[in-house]
Amino acid sequence: MIVRRLEVEERALASPLGRTSPLLKLGIALAWLVALAFSYDVRPAAVVTIAAVAAGLALGRITPGRLAAGVAPLWAVAIGIGLTNMLFSGANTDPANSVVALIGPLRLTSAGVLGGVGVAARVVAVVAVGVVFGQTTDPTSLVDSLVQQGRAPERFAYGALAAYQAIPRLADQLGTLRQARRIRGLRSGWHPRMLVGLLVLAIRHGDRLALAMDARGFGSGPRSRYRTVRWTPLDAVMALGALAVTALAVLAGR
């Protein structure tokens, strides 16, 4: 198995955050990420990070180990991005900025340090929000919410869901192709012919999927719903909480 889809735990789906409308959670996450993209201060990013982690642990019932496993690799990348921006910032060449340290030929200034830390903090916040959203949201429920509450086209939404669910299958098929090459006495490593075979299998799967969706009448008119998604008072509470966090982040940035 080369690609493994991380399933959402039942305890997370049964939590208050898991029972919140996926469309609302997606809107909150996107609003926070857009706000962070225009802020160079560390404090708003810190507020969003703390709020996301606290919500994931308390309201999402995500175990600390599972949350750490999700954020740790990307937080390490965030630190690397921050260090790179810190060392090679254009502010380090400005003689008006105060020097913090000299590392060989590199001149590290206070403005460069603040810029690097700000970039790293934003990436850390983005990762925290994304991981908490992913570990408390079922993909099928997200698509149902996009179609019923967001009025997204059914063909596009459910087609994207089917493509997402097909990723592990393509990984299994790639393993089968490698085994077939090994049986024939050929190299089982990467080879362009394997990619061609995988492309053929993907096209066949997509063709069968399109026929199945047409047979079920997707996009042809009104349909009945097996899983009905409705707005609830919990969604209003979560929206108010998100607004409070946003206001706190704005005040912290000032």
Secondary structure, 3 states (H helix, E strand, C coil): CCCCCCCCCHHHHCCHHHHCCHHHHHHHHHHHHHHHHCCCCHHHHHHHHHHHHHHHHHHCCCCHHHHHHHHHHHHHHHHHHHHHHHHCCHHHHCCCCCEEEEECCEEEEHHHHHHHHHHHHHHHHHHHHHHHHHHCCCHHHHHHHHHHCCCCCHHHHHHHHHHHHHHHHHHHHHHHHHHHHHHCCCCCCCCHHHHHHHHHHHHHHHHHHHHHHHHCCCCCCCCCCCCCCCCCHHHHHHHHHHHHHHHHHHHHHC
